[in-house]
Amino acid sequence: MINKRLVGLCFLIGIVCVVFIVNACKIKQRIQRLSNLESLESYRTDLNIESALSCSDPMAYVPDEYFFEKQIRINIHFMCSEDSLIGFSPKKGPEYMWTLLKNANKRLLENKKMNLPEGNETPALNPKYQYLKTAIADERGYFWHYDDDLYGFVNKGKYRNNYSREVIEKYEIGGDSIVNIFVMPHHRDSLKSKSYKTHGTGIALGNSLKIAGLVEDKKKPWAYATLLNHEVGHVFGLRHSWHGNDGCDDTPVHPNCWAESKSRPGCEGPISNNMMDYNNSQMAISPCQLGIVHKSLTRIKGRYRKFVREDWCQLDDTRSIIISDNVDWYGERDVRHNIIIENGATLTVHCRLSMPPASEIRIKPGGQLIVNDNGWIHSDCDDYWNGIIIEQEGSSKGQLQISHDAQIEDIVS
């Protein structure tokens, strides 16, 4: 028979052991929250880390797994004749453009592999940007203008007006933070000429763009999705890529063929499918081109940052950004999540990093955060983030190094 006193003693010893282990764990696991600027000063040090890319290099903005999708504000203006006989009707216009916009967003996300140069290994990345139709007051992002002087698009001849900004200057809305898209029919006087072609065409003029040919053409709306993507690309800094001076090494010079053709020199084999060329695909965007777009949309002093919906000011705590390797963030960057740097991993911030309100950067034991010379961690939200947490377990502790020239701001006290 089991001795009851012995069982009781064993049970008591077990409880003591559990309490001892729990207390031992509490002793070994420590958390240091750096939630004011004074507490960060002791982590400043002389760093001699050379950045591979400058904060102004487009290649520093090529979207990676840590990017969140940016939504670009747009609105649509339908230009019509004063008698309403030329131009989209209030019923057909929204239906047509809604279909076109959905397809344009879809084609951006489908980003095809580059055809040129032949045999290339250029990655086809997620572009990480989409269009967001912006409602203003009681409007749904659609506007109609009945104006006989300005409704028509003329792309050739004596009265050519495709480069004119007059219609934009008169009717644009929120032009400093919204891409205004003017859908214009070809002018009725131009249509009287047999030599005038009413093909789909467009032009980007500053922060706005004009597109024409949609009203007259019987093609489905999706047929003009790549035209829209092409012109918006111009707005955010992309140039025609066949010239060889577009600022990108991954967009080769070529004869700009619309389609493969044995009768045209240079068009016999694979032709470009790049979005910024004139071809029958326009479905590929190179990494460098995406870097140019995101540089325009991300740099805090850039003219186009206001065109992006400020999603970086809403903390998404459903998941965290996990740094599990050695990662360098070169370009300016906004995040929507908490950041966790795992054991054995290092995150080096070389440029600006905006943290959402109430967020934190947590450095696990054995992890490391480095804020390099041009590094700047803040919250571009007129609010505060919760600072940096350093975890320690036994002798293993998270490491933090901040350059004397780096800036850490907007931490809640």
N, C-alpha and C positions, 0 to 999 in steps of 0.2 A: 504494500500500500504506500502511495506517495505521501511523503511528509508534508502536511499543510503548511507548517512553519517555513519549510524550505522553499515551497512554491511562492509564498508571500515575500520571502526575502529576495528571490530571483526577480519577482515582479517589481519590487522596489528598486533593485539595482538597474533594471531595464529603464525605468522612468528617469532615474538619475542620469543614465548614459544619454538618453534622448535629449534631456535638458542641456547636458554638457555639449553635445554635438551642435545643437541649435545655437547655443551661445557662442561656441567656437566659430561657427559660420558667420555669425553677426560680427564677430571681431575681425574676421578675415575679409569680409566684403565691406568696402567703404565706397561712399559716393561723395564726390566733391562737385558742387554746383558753382560755376563761375558766372554769377548773374549781375555783376557790376563791373565797370571799367577798371576800378582799382584792383580788383582781384586778378585781372588779366595781366597786369604790368609785370609781375614776376616771371611770366612766361615769354617775355620778349627776349630776343637773342639776335646775334649777328648771323644772318643766313647768306650762303653763297651758292644759291641754287639758280642755275641759268634756265630761264623759260624757253622751251623749244619754239613757242609761238607767242607773238605779241598780242595784246588785248585788242588790236585793230586788224589782225589778220583774219580774213574770212574763213580760213581753215580751222580757226579756233572755235567756230560756230557751227561746224558740221553736226547735225543732230545725232545724239547717241541715246543709249537706253535710259539715261537720266532726264532727258528732255520731256516736258509735257507739251501736249498739242496746243498751239496758239490759234486763237480764233480772231480773224481779221474782220473788223466792222466794215460793212458795205451798205449802200442803199442804191436804189434803181430809179432812174428818171426816164419816163417815156415821153419822147418829144412827138408832137402831133401838129398837123395843120389846124388852123382855126376852125375850119368847117368839119373837123373830125373825120374826114374821109381818108386821110393818110396818117398812119400810125397805129399802134396797138390800142385796142379798146380796153376800157377798165375791166372787162371780164376776161378777155383772152390774154392780156399782158401778164398778169400775175401767174396764171397757169403756165404760160410758156416759160417765163423766167424762173419759176420755182423748179421746173423740170431741168432747165439748163444748169442752174446752180447746184442742184443735187448731183448731176452728172459730172460737173466740173470738180466738185469735192471728191467724188468717187475716182475720177481719173488721176487726181493728185495722189491719192492713197495707193493707186495701182502702180505707180512709178515703175516703168519698164526698164530692163537692162539696156544700157547704151549699145547701139549698133556699131558705133565708131569709137576708136579705131577697130578695125576688124580683129577679132580674137582678144579683145580687151577683157580685163578682169575688174572693171570699175563697178563697185557695189551699187545696187539699187536700194537706196535707203528710204525709210518712211519719212516723207517730207515734214511731218509734224506741224503742218498748218492747214487751216480750213477757212471757209468764208462763213461769216455770221451776218445774216440780214438784220439790220438794226432798226428797231421801231423808234420813232421820234414823236413825242406827244401822242396824238391819237392815230397817227399814221402807222402802217405796217411795214415801212421801209420802201414803199412804192409811191412815186409822185408822177403826176401828169402835168404837162405844160403844153398849152395850145398857142403856138407862136409862129406865124407865117414867116417872120424874118429869120428865125433861128432853128426851126424844126429839122431842116434838111441837111443831109451829109453830102458833100460834093468832093470827090477825091481826084478829079482831073478837070482840066479846062480853065477857062478864064475866071470862073467864079469858085475855084477850088477853095474849100474852107476847112479841110481836115486838120490843119495845123492851128486853126483859130481857137482861142480860148473864150470867145465871147459868150457862148452858151453856158460854159462852166462858171464864168464870173457872175452871170446873172442868176443861175438857178442852183448852184451847189449848196448843200446843207452840211454843216459840220465838217468843212473841208480840211480842218487841221487834225481831225481824228477819225474820219470816215472816208473810205474810198467811194467816190461818187461815180456811178456807171451810167452813162447817157446812151440810151437805146434810140438810135436815130434812123428814120427811113431815108432813102435816097430822095433827093429833091425832085418834085414832079417835073420841073423844067428839064432836068438832066435825063429823065426817063423818056423824053420825047426824041432824044438822039439815039439812033440805031447803034452808034459806036460806043455808047456808054454802057458799061457792064455793072450790073447790080450784085456783084459777088459779096460774100461776107468779108468784112474788113474792119480794122480797128486801129486806134492810136492812143497811146498813153501820153497825157499832158500833165506833168507834175503829179499831183495826188489824185487825179481823176483820169477817166478814160472814156472814149467814145467808141461805140461799136455800131456798125451799119450792115444792112443786107438781110437782117433777120425778118423784117416785116415782109419784104418782097419774095423771099425764098420760100419754097414749099418744103424744105428739108425739116426733119424733126429737130426739136430744140437741142438735143444732145450733140448734133453735128457742129455746134458752135461752142461747145464746152472748152475745147483746147484753145480756141481763139481767145476766150476770156482768160484762161490760165496764162497764155502768152502775154497778154497786155498787162495783167496784174503783175507778172514777173518783171516787166519794164518798170512799173511803179516802184517796186522795191529793189531796184538796182541792177537787174539782169539786162544784158545786151545780147544782140544777135551773135550767135556763137560761131558762125562760119568764117567770120573775118579774121579770127586769130588774135583779136585785141580785146576779148571780153573779160580778161582778168582771171581766167581759169586754165590750168594746164590739162584738165581732164575733158576739155571740149575741143577736139582737133579741128584744124582748118579743113574745109571741104568745099565742093562746088555748089552746095545748097540745092540739091535736086528735090523736086516735089515727089517724084516716084522713080523707081528703077526704069532705066531706058537704055536700050542698046544704041539708039541713034544720037544720044547726047554724051559727049566725052565726059568721063568721070562718073557717070550715072549707071554704068553697066552692072556694077556689083552692089554690095550693101550700101544703103544710103542712110543719112542721119535720121534718127527718130526723136531728136532732142526737142523739148518744148519750145526753145527759143529760136529754132530754125523754121524755115518755111518748108514743111514736108507734109505728107498725108497721114502722119501719125501724131507727132508732137506729144509723145507720152513718156519721155525720159527726162529726168532732171539729175544732173551729176552732183556728187557730194560738194564740190566747190560752189556750184550754183546755189545749193541749199544753204551753204555757209554765208553767201552774200545776202540771201533773203533774211536769214535769222540774225545776222549782224545788224541789218537795218531795223529789225523788229525788237532787238534786245538791248542795244547800247543805250544807256540811261540818258545820254545827251543827244541821241539820234532823233531825227525829225519824225521817224515813223513809229516810235515806241507807243505813242498815244493811239495808234490804229489798232492795237491789240487789246482785247478785253482783259481786264486786270485779274485774271484767274489766280495769279500768284499771291494774291492777298487773302485767299481763303484756304486755311489749313485743311488738308485732307488727311485725317488721322486713321483712315482705314488701312493704310499700309505705310511703311517707311522706306526711304532710300537706303539700301544696304550696300555699304562699301566693303567688299570682301577680298579686294586685291589692291595693288598699288595703282591709284587713279589720279590723273592730273586734270584739273579743270582750268583750261587756258582762257577761254573767252568769258565775257560777262554772262551771268546766268541767274535765272530766277527759279526757285523750287516751290513746290506746294506741300511738301511733306517734311516730317522729321528726318534727320540724317543719323544713321548708326554706322560707326566705323568698327568693324569686327577685329578680333585678335589676328595679328599678322598683317593687317591691311593698313595702307596709308592713303589719306586724301590730301592732296596739295592744291590749295586755292591760289591761283596765280593772278586773278582779276577780280571783278566785282561779283559778289554772291548775295542775292536777296533772299532772306528767310521770311516765311509768312508769320503773322502775329501768333503768339503763344506757342511757337515751335521751338525745337531744341536740336543741338548737335550733341550726340552721345558718343563718347570714345570708350570702347570696351577695353578691358585689360589686355595689353599687348597691341592695341591699335594706336594710330598716330594721326593727328591733324597738324598740317603745316600751312601757315598763312604766309605766303611769299611776299617779296618786296612790294609789288603792285596789288597785293590782295586787299580786298575790302569786303567785310561781311557786315550787312546791315539789313534793314527791313524797309523796302520801298513802298510803304503802305500807310505812312503817317501813324504808325503804331509801333509796338515793341515785341521783340521775340524773347524767348526765355533763357537764352544763353547756352553755354557749353557745359556739359556734364562729363566729368572724368571718373571712371570707375576703377577701383583697385580690388584685387583679390589676392591676399597673401602678399608676396613680393612683386607680383605682376600688376602694373599700373598703366592706364592709358597715358599717352604722351602728347603734349601740346607744345608747338614751337610757333612763335609769332615774330615776324621780322619787325625791326624797329621802325621801318617805313610803312608797315601794314596798318590798316584801320579796322577797328571793331566798334560798331556803333549800334544804337537803338536797342540795347539790352535793358530789360525791365529791372528795376532796382529791387 
